[in-house]
Amino acid sequence: MPARSLVPRELTWFKSSYSGANTTECVECAHVTHGVLIRDSKNADGSVVSFEAGAWRFFVEGLRRQQPTVPA
């Protein structure tokens, strides 16, 4: 079943603070009861990917571990 049929219109979509001014490569996220929905910011009516909360947390924590540290 396509995730799109499960997406209510009243969701609050947001972009990462790391997106910056470049609008060519952004995704948007929306929090839902079961986790997070992700979509292409340039195609709001397109496909939506759904992640359960635990899987999304694992993904984000993995990204944080991979971030290079900035020397002080």
N, C-alpha and C positions, 0 to 999 in steps of 0.2 A: 504494500500500500504506500503510495507516495506521501512523504512527510508534509507536503504542501497542504493537503486536505486537513491536517491536524493543526494548522497555524491560524490562531485567531487574529483578527485584524487589530485588536486593541493592544498588541504587544508593544513594549518600549524597546526599540532597537538602539544600539549604541556602538560606536567605533572605539577601538583601543586608543588610549592616549599616545601610543607609539605610532599611530597612523600619520601624524603630522599633516602638512598641507598637501602632500601628494595624494591625489584622489584616484590614481590609476590602479592601485593595488590594495584596496581595502576590503575587509570583510566586516560585517556587522554581527553583533551578538544580541540575543534576547534571553533573559532568564525565564524559565518556566518551572512548574512544579517538579517535573522529573529531571531537570538538568538545564541544558543550554541549547539554543538553536543558533545556527550560523548560516549566513547568506552573503552573497556578493553584493556589496553596497551599490554597484552600478546597475544591478538587475534585481530590484526589490520584489518583482513578481516572479522571479525565477525559482530555482530549486533551493530547498532548505535542508540542512543536515542537522540531525538531532543527536546530542550526546547525553548520556546519563551523567548525573552529577559526579559520581566517582571517577568515571573515565575522563571527564573534562578536567577535574582536579589533578589527576595523574598527568595529563598532557601539559597543563599550565606549570605544574611543579617541575616537570622535565625541562621546559623552556627556561625557567628561572635558573636551574642548575647549569644550563649551557651558556648563560649570558656571560660575556667577558667582563671582568671587573675593571673599573677605571682607576688608574693609580691616583693616589691622593696627592 
